[in-house]
Amino acid sequence: MKKWNSTYALLGIVAMLCLIPAWAFAQQNRADVTGIVKSESTGEALWGVSVTVSNAESNFTASVQTDSRGCFYFQPSA
């Protein structure tokens, strides 16, 4: 009976060691930003509007334009 317990304990330790790399990269310091720009008065989507994304800590700034539906999507490079 003790042999089975030690076998399961060893398998559990091996499984946890295999998952450590996944835990290490689970959180990243990046984000995708999406949205829709609409007029306050009419509620219609606005196309061709420049949207600026910035990070005050790193002094990073990037701009994207809305598409024909008023949508924008910013995905920073890795």
PyMOL Python script that loads the backbone (N, CA, C, O; Angstrom):
from pymol import cmd

cmd.read_pdbstr("""\
ATOM      1  N   MET A   1       0.820  -1.200   0.000  1.00  0.00           N
ATOM      2  CA  MET A   1       0.000   0.000   0.000  1.00  0.00           C
ATOM      3  C   MET A   1       0.864   1.264   0.000  1.00  0.00           C
ATOM      4  O   MET A   1       0.523   2.242  -0.666  1.00  0.00           O
ATOM      5  N   LYS A   2       1.977   1.256   0.739  1.00  0.00           N
ATOM      6  CA  LYS A   2       2.853   2.411   0.772  1.00  0.00           C
ATOM      7  C   LYS A   2       3.523   2.643  -0.572  1.00  0.00           C
ATOM      8  O   LYS A   2       3.815   3.786  -0.923  1.00  0.00           O
ATOM      9  N   LYS A   3       3.772   1.583  -1.329  1.00  0.00           N
ATOM     10  CA  LYS A   3       4.391   1.733  -2.640  1.00  0.00           C
ATOM     11  C   LYS A   3       3.491   2.551  -3.559  1.00  0.00           C
ATOM     12  O   LYS A   3       3.994   3.381  -4.316  1.00  0.00           O
ATOM     13  N   TRP A   4       2.177   2.343  -3.519  1.00  0.00           N
ATOM     14  CA  TRP A   4       1.245   3.105  -4.349  1.00  0.00           C
ATOM     15  C   TRP A   4       1.250   4.577  -3.945  1.00  0.00           C
ATOM     16  O   TRP A   4       1.223   5.454  -4.809  1.00  0.00           O
ATOM     17  N   ASN A   5       1.282   4.855  -2.654  1.00  0.00           N
ATOM     18  CA  ASN A   5       1.276   6.251  -2.192  1.00  0.00           C
ATOM     19  C   ASN A   5       2.526   6.987  -2.661  1.00  0.00           C
ATOM     20  O   ASN A   5       2.441   8.139  -3.089  1.00  0.00           O
ATOM     21  N   SER A   6       3.679   6.339  -2.586  1.00  0.00           N
ATOM     22  CA  SER A   6       4.902   6.999  -3.031  1.00  0.00           C
ATOM     23  C   SER A   6       4.908   7.178  -4.550  1.00  0.00           C
ATOM     24  O   SER A   6       5.458   8.154  -5.059  1.00  0.00           O
ATOM     25  N   THR A   7       4.299   6.237  -5.270  1.00  0.00           N
ATOM     26  CA  THR A   7       4.214   6.361  -6.724  1.00  0.00           C
ATOM     27  C   THR A   7       3.344   7.551  -7.111  1.00  0.00           C
ATOM     28  O   THR A   7       3.703   8.329  -7.994  1.00  0.00           O
ATOM     29  N   TYR A   8       2.193   7.688  -6.441  1.00  0.00           N
ATOM     30  CA  TYR A   8       1.311   8.822  -6.725  1.00  0.00           C
ATOM     31  C   TYR A   8       1.967  10.142  -6.328  1.00  0.00           C
ATOM     32  O   TYR A   8       1.802  11.148  -7.019  1.00  0.00           O
ATOM     33  N   ALA A   9       2.707  10.144  -5.224  1.00  0.00           N
ATOM     34  CA  ALA A   9       3.401  11.358  -4.803  1.00  0.00           C
ATOM     35  C   ALA A   9       4.449  11.746  -5.846  1.00  0.00           C
ATOM     36  O   ALA A   9       4.578  12.923  -6.183  1.00  0.00           O
ATOM     37  N   LEU A  10       5.188  10.780  -6.352  1.00  0.00           N
ATOM     38  CA  LEU A  10       6.195  11.050  -7.374  1.00  0.00           C
ATOM     39  C   LEU A  10       5.552  11.573  -8.656  1.00  0.00           C
ATOM     40  O   LEU A  10       6.055  12.515  -9.269  1.00  0.00           O
ATOM     41  N   LEU A  11       4.437  10.956  -9.059  1.00  0.00           N
ATOM     42  CA  LEU A  11       3.721  11.429 -10.254  1.00  0.00           C
ATOM     43  C   LEU A  11       3.201  12.852 -10.065  1.00  0.00           C
ATOM     44  O   LEU A  11       3.228  13.658 -10.995  1.00  0.00           O
ATOM     45  N   GLY A  12       2.733  13.152  -8.867  1.00  0.00           N
ATOM     46  CA  GLY A  12       2.248  14.502  -8.571  1.00  0.00           C
ATOM     47  C   GLY A  12       3.364  15.531  -8.660  1.00  0.00           C
ATOM     48  O   GLY A  12       3.165  16.622  -9.194  1.00  0.00           O
ATOM     49  N   ILE A  13       4.533  15.189  -8.139  1.00  0.00           N
ATOM     50  CA  ILE A  13       5.672  16.105  -8.196  1.00  0.00           C
ATOM     51  C   ILE A  13       6.115  16.317  -9.635  1.00  0.00           C
ATOM     52  O   ILE A  13       6.408  17.446 -10.030  1.00  0.00           O
ATOM     53  N   VAL A  14       6.168  15.255 -10.417  1.00  0.00           N
ATOM     54  CA  VAL A  14       6.553  15.375 -11.821  1.00  0.00           C
ATOM     55  C   VAL A  14       5.549  16.243 -12.581  1.00  0.00           C
ATOM     56  O   VAL A  14       5.939  17.075 -13.400  1.00  0.00           O
ATOM     57  N   ALA A  15       4.268  16.048 -12.311  1.00  0.00           N
ATOM     58  CA  ALA A  15       3.232  16.846 -12.983  1.00  0.00           C
ATOM     59  C   ALA A  15       3.380  18.327 -12.637  1.00  0.00           C
ATOM     60  O   ALA A  15       3.249  19.187 -13.509  1.00  0.00           O
ATOM     61  N   MET A  16       3.651  18.622 -11.377  1.00  0.00           N
ATOM     62  CA  MET A  16       3.814  20.020 -10.974  1.00  0.00           C
ATOM     63  C   MET A  16       5.049  20.642 -11.617  1.00  0.00           C
ATOM     64  O   MET A  16       5.018  21.803 -12.023  1.00  0.00           O
ATOM     65  N   LEU A  17       6.127  19.882 -11.710  1.00  0.00           N
ATOM     66  CA  LEU A  17       7.331  20.402 -12.352  1.00  0.00           C
ATOM     67  C   LEU A  17       7.109  20.681 -13.830  1.00  0.00           C
ATOM     68  O   LEU A  17       7.700  21.606 -14.388  1.00  0.00           O
ATOM     69  N   CYS A  18       6.267  19.890 -14.459  1.00  0.00           N
ATOM     70  CA  CYS A  18       5.955  20.117 -15.875  1.00  0.00           C
ATOM     71  C   CYS A  18       5.108  21.370 -16.072  1.00  0.00           C
ATOM     72  O   CYS A  18       5.170  21.996 -17.130  1.00  0.00           O
ATOM     73  N   LEU A  19       4.320  21.740 -15.066  1.00  0.00           N
ATOM     74  CA  LEU A  19       3.440  22.901 -15.183  1.00  0.00           C
ATOM     75  C   LEU A  19       4.113  24.210 -14.791  1.00  0.00           C
ATOM     76  O   LEU A  19       3.570  25.276 -15.080  1.00  0.00           O
ATOM     77  N   ILE A  20       5.268  24.170 -14.148  1.00  0.00           N
ATOM     78  CA  ILE A  20       5.930  25.395 -13.719  1.00  0.00           C
ATOM     79  C   ILE A  20       6.201  26.346 -14.887  1.00  0.00           C
ATOM     80  O   ILE A  20       5.966  27.545 -14.734  1.00  0.00           O
ATOM     81  N   PRO A  21       6.684  25.880 -16.045  1.00  0.00           N
ATOM     82  CA  PRO A  21       6.877  26.831 -17.151  1.00  0.00           C
ATOM     83  C   PRO A  21       5.577  27.521 -17.575  1.00  0.00           C
ATOM     84  O   PRO A  21       5.604  28.694 -17.945  1.00  0.00           O
ATOM     85  N   ALA A  22       4.461  26.828 -17.531  1.00  0.00           N
ATOM     86  CA  ALA A  22       3.174  27.441 -17.892  1.00  0.00           C
ATOM     87  C   ALA A  22       2.798  28.520 -16.883  1.00  0.00           C
ATOM     88  O   ALA A  22       2.283  29.570 -17.268  1.00  0.00           O
ATOM     89  N   TRP A  23       3.047  28.277 -15.604  1.00  0.00           N
ATOM     90  CA  TRP A  23       2.751  29.285 -14.582  1.00  0.00           C
ATOM     91  C   TRP A  23       3.655  30.500 -14.740  1.00  0.00           C
ATOM     92  O   TRP A  23       3.227  31.631 -14.513  1.00  0.00           O
ATOM     93  N   ALA A  24       4.886  30.268 -15.124  1.00  0.00           N
ATOM     94  CA  ALA A  24       5.844  31.369 -15.237  1.00  0.00           C
ATOM     95  C   ALA A  24       5.446  32.352 -16.335  1.00  0.00           C
ATOM     96  O   ALA A  24       5.715  33.548 -16.215  1.00  0.00           O
ATOM     97  N   PHE A  25       4.814  31.870 -17.395  1.00  0.00           N
ATOM     98  CA  PHE A  25       4.448  32.735 -18.516  1.00  0.00           C
ATOM     99  C   PHE A  25       2.953  33.031 -18.567  1.00  0.00           C
ATOM    100  O   PHE A  25       2.454  33.498 -19.591  1.00  0.00           O
ATOM    101  N   ALA A  26       2.239  32.770 -17.487  1.00  0.00           N
ATOM    102  CA  ALA A  26       0.793  32.962 -17.488  1.00  0.00           C
ATOM    103  C   ALA A  26       0.408  34.436 -17.544  1.00  0.00           C
ATOM    104  O   ALA A  26      -0.610  34.783 -18.142  1.00  0.00           O
ATOM    105  N   GLN A  27       1.203  35.302 -16.933  1.00  0.00           N
ATOM    106  CA  GLN A  27       0.888  36.721 -16.931  1.00  0.00           C
ATOM    107  C   GLN A  27       1.962  37.475 -17.694  1.00  0.00           C
ATOM    108  O   GLN A  27       3.160  37.258 -17.506  1.00  0.00           O
ATOM    109  N   GLN A  28       1.504  38.357 -18.552  1.00  0.00           N
ATOM    110  CA  GLN A  28       2.431  39.148 -19.353  1.00  0.00           C
ATOM    111  C   GLN A  28       2.111  40.622 -19.182  1.00  0.00           C
ATOM    112  O   GLN A  28       0.987  40.983 -18.833  1.00  0.00           O
ATOM    113  N   ASN A  29       3.079  41.457 -19.423  1.00  0.00           N
ATOM    114  CA  ASN A  29       2.889  42.904 -19.310  1.00  0.00           C
ATOM    115  C   ASN A  29       2.510  43.490 -20.657  1.00  0.00           C
ATOM    116  O   ASN A  29       3.231  44.330 -21.196  1.00  0.00           O
ATOM    117  N   ARG A  30       1.397  43.058 -21.200  1.00  0.00           N
ATOM    118  CA  ARG A  30       0.895  43.569 -22.470  1.00  0.00           C
ATOM    119  C   ARG A  30      -0.615  43.376 -22.501  1.00  0.00           C
ATOM    120  O   ARG A  30      -1.171  42.585 -21.740  1.00  0.00           O
ATOM    121  N   ALA A  31      -1.257  44.105 -23.383  1.00  0.00           N
ATOM    122  CA  ALA A  31      -2.709  44.002 -23.483  1.00  0.00           C
ATOM    123  C   ALA A  31      -3.156  44.381 -24.887  1.00  0.00           C
ATOM    124  O   ALA A  31      -2.518  45.203 -25.546  1.00  0.00           O
ATOM    125  N   ASP A  32      -4.233  43.795 -25.336  1.00  0.00           N
ATOM    126  CA  ASP A  32      -4.891  44.201 -26.569  1.00  0.00           C
ATOM    127  C   ASP A  32      -5.983  45.190 -26.188  1.00  0.00           C
ATOM    128  O   ASP A  32      -6.693  44.995 -25.201  1.00  0.00           O
ATOM    129  N   VAL A  33      -6.111  46.243 -26.972  1.00  0.00           N
ATOM    130  CA  VAL A  33      -7.120  47.272 -26.697  1.00  0.00           C
ATOM    131  C   VAL A  33      -8.061  47.339 -27.885  1.00  0.00           C
ATOM    132  O   VAL A  33      -7.623  47.533 -29.019  1.00  0.00           O
ATOM    133  N   THR A  34      -9.355  47.177 -27.629  1.00  0.00           N
ATOM    134  CA  THR A  34     -10.360  47.254 -28.687  1.00  0.00           C
ATOM    135  C   THR A  34     -11.490  48.174 -28.246  1.00  0.00           C
ATOM    136  O   THR A  34     -11.692  48.400 -27.053  1.00  0.00           O
ATOM    137  N   GLY A  35     -12.220  48.697 -29.217  1.00  0.00           N
ATOM    138  CA  GLY A  35     -13.355  49.535 -28.868  1.00  0.00           C
ATOM    139  C   GLY A  35     -14.069  50.059 -30.095  1.00  0.00           C
ATOM    140  O   GLY A  35     -13.677  49.789 -31.231  1.00  0.00           O
ATOM    141  N   ILE A  36     -15.125  50.812 -29.843  1.00  0.00           N
ATOM    142  CA  ILE A  36     -15.913  51.456 -30.896  1.00  0.00           C
ATOM    143  C   ILE A  36     -16.062  52.921 -30.516  1.00  0.00           C
ATOM    144  O   ILE A  36     -16.387  53.246 -29.374  1.00  0.00           O
ATOM    145  N   VAL A  37     -15.824  53.798 -31.478  1.00  0.00           N
ATOM    146  CA  VAL A  37     -15.988  55.230 -31.245  1.00  0.00           C
ATOM    147  C   VAL A  37     -17.321  55.638 -31.839  1.00  0.00           C
ATOM    148  O   VAL A  37     -17.581  55.441 -33.026  1.00  0.00           O
ATOM    149  N   LYS A  38     -18.182  56.224 -30.968  1.00  0.00           N
ATOM    150  CA  LYS A  38     -19.516  56.662 -31.399  1.00  0.00           C
ATOM    151  C   LYS A  38     -19.719  58.120 -31.053  1.00  0.00           C
ATOM    152  O   LYS A  38     -19.112  58.644 -30.119  1.00  0.00           O
ATOM    153  N   SER A  39     -20.575  58.764 -31.813  1.00  0.00           N
ATOM    154  CA  SER A  39     -20.952  60.148 -31.555  1.00  0.00           C
ATOM    155  C   SER A  39     -21.840  60.197 -30.309  1.00  0.00           C
ATOM    156  O   SER A  39     -22.751  59.383 -30.157  1.00  0.00           O
ATOM    157  N   GLU A  40     -21.569  61.156 -29.423  1.00  0.00           N
ATOM    158  CA  GLU A  40     -22.403  61.289 -28.227  1.00  0.00           C
ATOM    159  C   GLU A  40     -23.818  61.730 -28.569  1.00  0.00           C
ATOM    160  O   GLU A  40     -24.779  61.286 -27.941  1.00  0.00           O
ATOM    161  N   SER A  41     -23.948  62.596 -29.555  1.00  0.00           N
ATOM    162  CA  SER A  41     -25.268  63.148 -29.862  1.00  0.00           C
ATOM    163  C   SER A  41     -26.147  62.189 -30.660  1.00  0.00           C
ATOM    164  O   SER A  41     -27.345  62.089 -30.397  1.00  0.00           O
ATOM    165  N   THR A  42     -25.560  61.475 -31.639  1.00  0.00           N
ATOM    166  CA  THR A  42     -26.390  60.619 -32.493  1.00  0.00           C
ATOM    167  C   THR A  42     -26.218  59.129 -32.201  1.00  0.00           C
ATOM    168  O   THR A  42     -27.089  58.327 -32.536  1.00  0.00           O
ATOM    169  N   GLY A  43     -25.114  58.761 -31.587  1.00  0.00           N
ATOM    170  CA  GLY A  43     -24.860  57.349 -31.314  1.00  0.00           C
ATOM    171  C   GLY A  43     -24.308  56.588 -32.510  1.00  0.00           C
ATOM    172  O   GLY A  43     -24.097  55.377 -32.442  1.00  0.00           O
ATOM    173  N   GLU A  44     -24.072  57.308 -33.613  1.00  0.00           N
ATOM    174  CA  GLU A  44     -23.541  56.653 -34.813  1.00  0.00           C
ATOM    175  C   GLU A  44     -22.047  56.412 -34.675  1.00  0.00           C
ATOM    176  O   GLU A  44     -21.338  57.178 -34.022  1.00  0.00           O
ATOM    177  N   ALA A  45     -21.579  55.333 -35.299  1.00  0.00           N
ATOM    178  CA  ALA A  45     -20.156  55.011 -35.285  1.00  0.00           C
ATOM    179  C   ALA A  45     -19.397  56.026 -36.129  1.00  0.00           C
ATOM    180  O   ALA A  45     -19.869  56.463 -37.179  1.00  0.00           O
ATOM    181  N   LEU A  46     -18.214  56.391 -35.652  1.00  0.00           N
ATOM    182  CA  LEU A  46     -17.387  57.358 -36.361  1.00  0.00           C
ATOM    183  C   LEU A  46     -16.182  56.646 -36.958  1.00  0.00           C
ATOM    184  O   LEU A  46     -15.447  55.964 -36.243  1.00  0.00           O
ATOM    185  N   TRP A  47     -15.975  56.800 -38.263  1.00  0.00           N
ATOM    186  CA  TRP A  47     -14.858  56.138 -38.923  1.00  0.00           C
ATOM    187  C   TRP A  47     -13.746  57.149 -39.197  1.00  0.00           C
ATOM    188  O   TRP A  47     -13.998  58.345 -39.344  1.00  0.00           O
ATOM    189  N   GLY A  48     -12.503  56.641 -39.262  1.00  0.00           N
ATOM    190  CA  GLY A  48     -11.355  57.491 -39.538  1.00  0.00           C
ATOM    191  C   GLY A  48     -10.877  58.313 -38.358  1.00  0.00           C
ATOM    192  O   GLY A  48     -10.068  59.226 -38.524  1.00  0.00           O
ATOM    193  N   VAL A  49     -11.366  58.002 -37.173  1.00  0.00           N
ATOM    194  CA  VAL A  49     -10.959  58.734 -35.975  1.00  0.00           C
ATOM    195  C   VAL A  49      -9.645  58.148 -35.461  1.00  0.00           C
ATOM    196  O   VAL A  49      -9.486  56.928 -35.418  1.00  0.00           O
ATOM    197  N   SER A  50      -8.719  58.995 -35.078  1.00  0.00           N
ATOM    198  CA  SER A  50      -7.438  58.547 -34.530  1.00  0.00           C
ATOM    199  C   SER A  50      -7.595  58.268 -33.032  1.00  0.00           C
ATOM    200  O   SER A  50      -8.080  59.113 -32.280  1.00  0.00           O
ATOM    201  N   VAL A  51      -7.182  57.080 -32.618  1.00  0.00           N
ATOM    202  CA  VAL A  51      -7.224  56.677 -31.208  1.00  0.00           C
ATOM    203  C   VAL A  51      -5.783  56.474 -30.758  1.00  0.00           C
ATOM    204  O   VAL A  51      -5.031  55.734 -31.393  1.00  0.00           O
ATOM    205  N   THR A  52      -5.397  57.122 -29.672  1.00  0.00           N
ATOM    206  CA  THR A  52      -4.032  57.022 -29.173  1.00  0.00           C
ATOM    207  C   THR A  52      -4.005  56.196 -27.896  1.00  0.00           C
ATOM    208  O   THR A  52      -4.792  56.412 -26.975  1.00  0.00           O
ATOM    209  N   VAL A  53      -3.081  55.248 -27.867  1.00  0.00           N
ATOM    210  CA  VAL A  53      -2.867  54.381 -26.704  1.00  0.00           C
ATOM    211  C   VAL A  53      -1.505  54.750 -26.136  1.00  0.00           C
ATOM    212  O   VAL A  53      -0.521  54.827 -26.872  1.00  0.00           O
ATOM    213  N   SER A  54      -1.448  54.980 -24.818  1.00  0.00           N
ATOM    214  CA  SER A  54      -0.164  55.362 -24.235  1.00  0.00           C
ATOM    215  C   SER A  54       0.041  54.705 -22.878  1.00  0.00           C
ATOM    216  O   SER A  54      -0.914  54.324 -22.202  1.00  0.00           O
ATOM    217  N   ASN A  55       1.304  54.581 -22.498  1.00  0.00           N
ATOM    218  CA  ASN A  55       1.701  54.053 -21.207  1.00  0.00           C
ATOM    219  C   ASN A  55       2.606  55.096 -20.572  1.00  0.00           C
ATOM    220  O   ASN A  55       3.723  55.317 -21.040  1.00  0.00           O
ATOM    221  N   ALA A  56       2.137  55.737 -19.515  1.00  0.00           N
ATOM    222  CA  ALA A  56       2.893  56.814 -18.881  1.00  0.00           C
ATOM    223  C   ALA A  56       4.182  56.312 -18.237  1.00  0.00           C
ATOM    224  O   ALA A  56       5.174  57.041 -18.196  1.00  0.00           O
ATOM    225  N   GLU A  57       4.181  55.084 -17.738  1.00  0.00           N
ATOM    226  CA  GLU A  57       5.373  54.548 -17.066  1.00  0.00           C
ATOM    227  C   GLU A  57       6.524  54.321 -18.037  1.00  0.00           C
ATOM    228  O   GLU A  57       7.675  54.619 -17.717  1.00  0.00           O
ATOM    229  N   SER A  58       6.220  53.794 -19.224  1.00  0.00           N
ATOM    230  CA  SER A  58       7.283  53.485 -20.183  1.00  0.00           C
ATOM    231  C   SER A  58       7.440  54.562 -21.264  1.00  0.00           C
ATOM    232  O   SER A  58       8.318  54.470 -22.121  1.00  0.00           O
ATOM    233  N   ASN A  59       6.579  55.580 -21.210  1.00  0.00           N
ATOM    234  CA  ASN A  59       6.594  56.652 -22.203  1.00  0.00           C
ATOM    235  C   ASN A  59       6.316  56.131 -23.615  1.00  0.00           C
ATOM    236  O   ASN A  59       6.832  56.672 -24.594  1.00  0.00           O
ATOM    237  N   PHE A  60       5.502  55.082 -23.715  1.00  0.00           N
ATOM    238  CA  PHE A  60       5.139  54.471 -24.990  1.00  0.00           C
ATOM    239  C   PHE A  60       3.843  55.094 -25.494  1.00  0.00           C
ATOM    240  O   PHE A  60       2.907  55.294 -24.721  1.00  0.00           O
ATOM    241  N   THR A  61       3.787  55.401 -26.787  1.00  0.00           N
ATOM    242  CA  THR A  61       2.572  55.939 -27.406  1.00  0.00           C
ATOM    243  C   THR A  61       2.423  55.349 -28.801  1.00  0.00           C
ATOM    244  O   THR A  61       3.395  55.249 -29.550  1.00  0.00           O
ATOM    245  N   ALA A  62       1.198  54.959 -29.144  1.00  0.00           N
ATOM    246  CA  ALA A  62       0.903  54.467 -30.492  1.00  0.00           C
ATOM    247  C   ALA A  62      -0.512  54.895 -30.864  1.00  0.00           C
ATOM    248  O   ALA A  62      -1.373  55.045 -29.997  1.00  0.00           O
ATOM    249  N   SER A  63      -0.745  55.089 -32.161  1.00  0.00           N
ATOM    250  CA  SER A  63      -2.065  55.503 -32.639  1.00  0.00           C
ATOM    251  C   SER A  63      -2.590  54.536 -33.684  1.00  0.00           C
ATOM    252  O   SER A  63      -1.831  53.969 -34.470  1.00  0.00           O
ATOM    253  N   VAL A  64      -3.899  54.361 -33.678  1.00  0.00           N
ATOM    254  CA  VAL A  64      -4.595  53.577 -34.698  1.00  0.00           C
ATOM    255  C   VAL A  64      -5.815  54.377 -35.132  1.00  0.00           C
ATOM    256  O   VAL A  64      -6.241  55.299 -34.436  1.00  0.00           O
ATOM    257  N   GLN A  65      -6.382  54.020 -36.296  1.00  0.00           N
ATOM    258  CA  GLN A  65      -7.587  54.696 -36.771  1.00  0.00           C
ATOM    259  C   GLN A  65      -8.756  53.725 -36.771  1.00  0.00           C
ATOM    260  O   GLN A  65      -8.587  52.521 -36.962  1.00  0.00           O
ATOM    261  N   THR A  66      -9.946  54.277 -36.552  1.00  0.00           N
ATOM    262  CA  THR A  66     -11.145  53.447 -36.582  1.00  0.00           C
ATOM    263  C   THR A  66     -11.462  53.050 -38.020  1.00  0.00           C
ATOM    264  O   THR A  66     -11.145  53.770 -38.968  1.00  0.00           O
ATOM    265  N   ASP A  67     -12.095  51.886 -38.157  1.00  0.00           N
ATOM    266  CA  ASP A  67     -12.475  51.410 -39.493  1.00  0.00           C
ATOM    267  C   ASP A  67     -13.853  51.960 -39.869  1.00  0.00           C
ATOM    268  O   ASP A  67     -14.371  52.855 -39.202  1.00  0.00           O
ATOM    269  N   SER A  68     -14.435  51.429 -40.926  1.00  0.00           N
ATOM    270  CA  SER A  68     -15.727  51.935 -41.426  1.00  0.00           C
ATOM    271  C   SER A  68     -16.872  51.707 -40.448  1.00  0.00           C
ATOM    272  O   SER A  68     -17.923  52.336 -40.574  1.00  0.00           O
ATOM    273  N   ARG A  69     -16.688  50.823 -39.480  1.00  0.00           N
ATOM    274  CA  ARG A  69     -17.723  50.571 -38.465  1.00  0.00           C
ATOM    275  C   ARG A  69     -17.451  51.310 -37.167  1.00  0.00           C
ATOM    276  O   ARG A  69     -18.193  51.154 -36.197  1.00  0.00           O
ATOM    277  N   GLY A  70     -16.383  52.120 -37.135  1.00  0.00           N
ATOM    278  CA  GLY A  70     -16.028  52.859 -35.929  1.00  0.00           C
ATOM    279  C   GLY A  70     -15.203  52.045 -34.947  1.00  0.00           C
ATOM    280  O   GLY A  70     -14.939  52.494 -33.831  1.00  0.00           O
ATOM    281  N   CYS A  71     -14.794  50.851 -35.356  1.00  0.00           N
ATOM    282  CA  CYS A  71     -14.043  49.952 -34.460  1.00  0.00           C
ATOM    283  C   CYS A  71     -12.547  50.217 -34.581  1.00  0.00           C
ATOM    284  O   CYS A  71     -12.039  50.561 -35.648  1.00  0.00           O
ATOM    285  N   PHE A  72     -11.861  50.047 -33.461  1.00  0.00           N
ATOM    286  CA  PHE A  72     -10.401  50.082 -33.490  1.00  0.00           C
ATOM    287  C   PHE A  72      -9.864  48.888 -32.719  1.00  0.00           C
ATOM    288  O   PHE A  72     -10.518  48.355 -31.823  1.00  0.00           O
ATOM    289  N   TYR A  73      -8.672  48.490 -33.086  1.00  0.00           N
ATOM    290  CA  TYR A  73      -8.026  47.334 -32.462  1.00  0.00           C
ATOM    291  C   TYR A  73      -6.538  47.610 -32.404  1.00  0.00           C
ATOM    292  O   TYR A  73      -5.900  47.839 -33.432  1.00  0.00           O
ATOM    293  N   PHE A  74      -5.991  47.588 -31.213  1.00  0.00           N
ATOM    294  CA  PHE A  74      -4.572  47.786 -31.038  1.00  0.00           C
ATOM    295  C   PHE A  74      -3.989  46.549 -30.387  1.00  0.00           C
ATOM    296  O   PHE A  74      -4.415  46.139 -29.307  1.00  0.00           O
ATOM    297  N   GLN A  75      -3.010  45.959 -31.054  1.00  0.00           N
ATOM    298  CA  GLN A  75      -2.307  44.801 -30.517  1.00  0.00           C
ATOM    299  C   GLN A  75      -0.820  45.113 -30.540  1.00  0.00           C
ATOM    300  O   GLN A  75      -0.213  45.172 -31.609  1.00  0.00           O
ATOM    301  N   PRO A  76      -0.231  45.312 -29.372  1.00  0.00           N
ATOM    302  CA  PRO A  76       1.195  45.641 -29.352  1.00  0.00           C
ATOM    303  C   PRO A  76       2.042  44.478 -29.834  1.00  0.00           C
ATOM    304  O   PRO A  76       1.659  43.318 -29.681  1.00  0.00           O
ATOM    305  N   SER A  77       3.180  44.782 -30.409  1.00  0.00           N
ATOM    306  CA  SER A  77       4.076  43.720 -30.839  1.00  0.00           C
ATOM    307  C   SER A  77       4.702  43.068 -29.617  1.00  0.00           C
ATOM    308  O   SER A  77       4.847  43.694 -28.567  1.00  0.00           O
ATOM    309  N   ALA A  78       5.069  41.808 -29.769  1.00  0.00           N
ATOM    310  CA  ALA A  78       5.610  41.043 -28.638  1.00  0.00           C
ATOM    311  C   ALA A  78       6.945  41.526 -28.179  1.00  0.00           C
ATOM    312  O   ALA A  78       7.512  40.971 -27.238  1.00  0.00           O
TER     313      ALA A  78
END
""", "prot")
cmd.dss("prot")
cmd.show_as("cartoon", "prot")
cmd.util.cbc("prot")
cmd.orient("prot")
